[in-house]
Amino acid sequence: MQLRYSFRIEPTQGQRMALSRAFGCARVVWNDCLRARRDARAAGEPFLKSAELSKRFITESKKTTGRGWLGEVSAVVLQQSVRDLDAAYSNFFASLKGTRKGPRVAEPRFKSKRDGRQSVRFTANARWSITGDGKLNLPKIGPVKVRWSRRLPSVPSTVTVIKDASGRYFCSFVVETDPADELLPALETDQGIDLGLTHFAVMADGSRVKSPRFLRRAEKKLKREQRRLSRKGKGSRNRNRQRIKVARAHARVADARRDFHHKLSTKLMRENQAVSVESLNVKGLARTRLAKSVYDAGWSSFVTMLDYKATRYGRTLTKVDRAFPSSQVCSACGHRDGPKPWHIRAWTCNACGTRHDRDHNAGQNIKHEGRRIRAAQQAVPPTPGPGALARQRTR
């Protein structure tokens, strides 16, 4: 199993300049290769292979006066930029064919030095290393100080250096781990979760997690910083400094939300063998007057964390279809009482007379539906492979 570990790094002023050169060279190679492929398509020529692009825009470009500065950075960074362009095209073609899961992927676009996020990737061929005093030694950049928050489980295969919009630098390692080492002891408990806005999550056992509303709480400061930015002259140093302040304010909100999602998702997976959650139509809800609150909650990223942590820890995540009437069915007797407006937070079942809290009842129904889905999946026999079908024909 491959895992990614990210840490904050603190490059010196000289190292920041070297990283800026690496970002710029990787961006130029990406744009040159992308322009060549677009020109070839417009001329009706065949799709250019990565080997030809690498030879033309890296090896031969270094010998020219206009691109001679490409030799100032590690060649691995430039080669990886070509590979990243290949991966972007592969995802684009797979999305057009319908073989790629998830939303549609657009065609690769040109990169700009004004993009909020800049990154370069070093593979094992770049001969980067972690020194004895805990620094990250990068080729043609030097040893960079790292804020280690935990130990790496194995030797990393690649490292990506990232600069975000707020001017912070991070290093991201890809490590290989044994799946058996990540598994948690099996439990007999399961949980159902009803996601909402007033309460971020209401569990089937009655526990509630209040929505932190990180964006709402920081909205006043964000508006003030954004107003100050709008008053700065375009292209001035004051505007650039204020832009960084706005980016840092947004980064604090995003970091707090991500930390909240990580802690809650890890807690749920450690305490339950199976977790059931409703698959919400976030894009549809984001087109309503609740759009800001929906994006502030971050349901999609939270469910994504539950998904990969279930695989990592040997748990089960069951997604209940959004069409399931979790708020209309009585969890005590199973009677469907019909749809109810959003302002009704409690109701009484007409069949059995049980008084229900709307969110708690939905959490219980999601839990029961998740159990039914898992039982149905276990009852279906596995599909035989081609070899088994061939043996059946010969009998």
PyMOL commands that set and color helices and strands:
alter all, ss='L'
color gray80, all
select helices_A, chain A and resi 13-42+50-59+61-63+68-72+75-97+124-126+179-182+214-230+237-271+282-285+291-297+299-313+358-379+386-394
alter helices_A, ss='H'
color red, helices_A
select strands_A, chain A and resi 2-10+118-122+129-130+136-138+142-147+158-163+169-176+190-195+199-203+208-210+274-278+316-320+346-348+355-357
alter strands_A, ss='S'
color yellow, strands_A
deselect
rebuild
show_as cartoon
